[in-house]
Amino acid sequence: MTSSSGHEPEPKPKPEPKPAPAPAPAPETETETETEREPRAGAEPTAEAEYGPDPAHRPEPEPEPEPRVLCDARALAADPPLPGGVLWKLAEAGRQLDANLVRLAPGGRVAPHAEPELDVLVFVVAGDGVLGAGTADEPRPLAEGATVWLPHGSTRSITAGPDGLAYLTVHRRRPGLWIRPHGGAS
């Protein structure tokens, strides 16, 4: 058909297609529950999906670790002297370090020994004494405020002076116990 002007009729513009609606979620069956459903790809599982709808069955969230003061080493060291021993130790769960506040009685001694696996940092809190560093090395005096590094594998001893000695040790947490093959081979 031609128009009155003799030209072909102009085609009518076609309407743009509408986007298809999102598929509706599949209806739940009577046997399917929230905990039985598989999570959608990329979706984080919810506490309800993991532990059920009852909040009483959900574990408490882990508290975020916070820095805090654990002890006053000077006050502990100043308490009436005891024969010696550990005055305080780091016992927080999940720690990566071990630390101890140790008091040696006057003239008390930690015998010469070598720590094969761990470096140890020693900080003298109170008193004085002597650090023995191996058989060929001369003893080194220790006084309040001294910071000493004891590298793993080194032989060391500590002897308290006439007023005793209190010191803090810090090192990486010791690994759990394990059995070595006979002869010490790994």
RAPE-V108838 format. One record per residue. RES is the residue in one small letter. NEAR is the number of other ideal C-beta (glycine too) atoms within 8 Angstrom. D_FIRST is the distance of its C-alpha to the first C-alpha in Angstrom with 1 decimal. Layout:
((RES;NEAR;D_FIRST) (RES;NEAR;D_FIRST))
//
This chain:
((m;3;0.0) (t;6;3.8) (s;8;6.8) (s;3;9.7) (s;4;11.4) (g;5;9.2) (h;6;9.0) (e;5;7.0) (p;7;7.3) (e;4;10.8) (p;4;11.8) (k;4;14.2) (p;4;17.7) (k;4;19.3) (p;4;22.6) (e;4;25.7) (p;4;27.6) (k;4;30.8) (p;4;34.0) (a;4;35.5) (p;4;38.5) (a;4;41.9) (p;4;43.4) (a;4;45.9) (p;4;49.4) (a;4;50.7) (p;4;52.7) (e;5;56.4) (t;5;58.2) (e;4;61.5) (t;5;63.5) (e;7;61.8) (t;6;63.6) (e;8;63.3) (t;7;65.9) (e;6;64.4) (r;8;61.0) (e;3;60.3) (p;8;59.5) (r;5;56.0) (a;4;55.9) (g;3;57.1) (a;6;58.4) (e;4;62.0) (p;6;63.9) (t;6;65.1) (a;6;68.6) (e;8;67.5) (a;9;65.8) (e;7;69.0) (y;8;71.7) (g;7;70.1) (p;4;69.3) (d;7;73.0) (p;4;74.0) (a;4;77.7) (h;6;76.8) (r;8;75.4) (p;4;77.8) (e;4;78.6) (p;4;76.8) (e;4;79.0) (p;5;80.3) (e;4;79.5) (p;4;82.6) (e;5;84.3) (p;2;87.2) (r;4;90.4) (v;4;94.2) (l;6;95.9) (c;7;99.6) (d;6;102.1) (a;11;103.9) (r;8;106.7) (a;7;107.5) (l;12;107.6) (a;13;109.9) (a;6;112.1) (d;8;112.8) (p;3;116.4) (p;8;116.7) (l;9;116.3) (p;5;117.8) (g;10;114.4) (g;7;111.1) (v;7;107.4) (l;11;107.0) (w;10;103.1) (k;8;100.4) (l;10;96.6) (a;3;95.2) (e;6;91.7) (a;3;89.1) (g;4;86.6) (r;8;88.7) (q;4;88.8) (l;9;92.2) (d;12;95.7) (a;10;98.3) (n;10;101.8) (l;16;104.4) (v;12;107.7) (r;13;111.3) (l;15;114.2) (a;11;117.7) (p;9;120.2) (g;7;121.0) (g;11;118.3) (r;9;116.5) (v;8;113.4) (a;5;114.8) (p;8;113.4) (h;8;110.2) (a;7;107.0) (e;11;103.5) (p;5;101.6) (e;6;98.0) (l;8;97.7) (d;9;98.2) (v;10;100.0) (l;11;100.2) (v;14;103.4) (f;11;103.9) (v;17;107.4) (v;11;107.3) (a;10;111.1) (g;13;114.4) (d;11;115.2) (g;13;115.9) (v;10;115.5) (l;13;112.7) (g;11;114.0) (a;9;111.6) (g;9;112.8) (t;5;116.2) (a;3;116.5) (d;8;115.1) (e;3;117.2) (p;9;116.4) (r;8;114.3) (p;8;115.1) (l;13;112.5) (a;7;112.5) (e;8;110.3) (g;6;106.9) (a;9;107.1) (t;8;103.8) (v;10;104.4) (w;8;101.9) (l;10;103.1) (p;6;101.0) (h;8;100.4) (g;6;103.1) (s;10;105.7) (t;9;109.1) (r;13;110.0) (s;11;112.5) (i;15;113.0) (t;13;116.4) (a;16;116.8) (g;11;119.3) (p;5;122.1) (d;8;119.7) (g;15;117.2) (l;16;113.6) (a;15;110.2) (y;12;107.1) (l;11;103.4) (t;11;101.8) (v;9;98.1) (h;12;96.4) (r;8;93.3) (r;8;93.3) (r;8;95.2) (p;5;93.1) (g;4;93.9) (l;3;96.8) (w;5;96.2) (i;4;98.5) (r;7;99.3) (p;7;100.3) (h;4;104.1) (g;4;105.2) (g;5;102.6) (a;6;99.9) (s;4;96.4))
//
